[in-house]
Amino acid sequence: MRRSRRDERRIRICIPIVETTSEGTLVAIKKADALGDLTELRVDYLDNPELAPLLEGRAKPCIVTNRRKEEGGRYKGDEKERLHILKEAVDLGADYVDVEMRSRESFLKALVAYRSANRKKTRVILSYHDFQGTPPLRVLQRVFDRMNSWGAEVIKLVTLAQSWEDNLNVLSLIPYARKRKKKIIAFCMGEHGKISRVLAPLMGIAWTYASLSEGQLSAPGQLTVQEMRKIWRRLR
């Protein structure tokens, strides 16, 4: 498979920031801004999240995520406080907020309504994670259709690959979303899922995720920025 320079320009990398302190986060953001196209601020990793200084002066677009423990995150507080943090991100002009589809319906409605009522430019990523396995394609399509009905700007659908074939099910969502004119992020986690992390950007997902280093992974099977770029260079 050969990539053109035009293909290379379309590939976007988001680097998750998984530091536990504000000081470490600011250092990591500077490194990520130099290496990637977006950063994902994982608020659920921070001991004392103060968003304002972390979002000021950023060089690249930023996603604010306060991931629930049930979907691979570290947030252990109540939903009222979790919603408050995401609303604060909207007020501070975060480029994106990522919220899980399996949050309470009232939670999702409140966040979307808050963004709309205040006429903020923050875009919503509606996400779905399955850490147990990968459902059949028809089930994934139903999940996508349900997510699409919420009107989020980007849909993120990520599952755990327990076989090579699982990657095909998830990657098949990319043309499915394109036909419906919806931006999608879709790939698999785990060792078997690494190949989908490489191929999905070539198939047109909005962006992929890669870590700053092996010790800063935010999900199983995540490759580093350096590893991703090295593989793509070899595919040229």
Secondary structure, 3 states (H helix, E strand, C coil): CCCCHHHHHHCCEEEEECCCCHHHHHHHHHHHHHHCCEEEEEHHHCCCCCHHHHHCCCCCCEEEECCEHHHCCCECCCHHHHHHHHHHHHHCCCCEEEEECCCCHHHHHHHHHHHHHCCCCCEEEEEEEECCCCCCHHHHHHHHHHHHCCCCCEEEEEEECCCHHHHHHHHCHHHHHHHCCCEEEEEEECHHHHHHHHHHHHHCCCCEECECCHHHCCCCCCCEHHHHHHHHHHHC
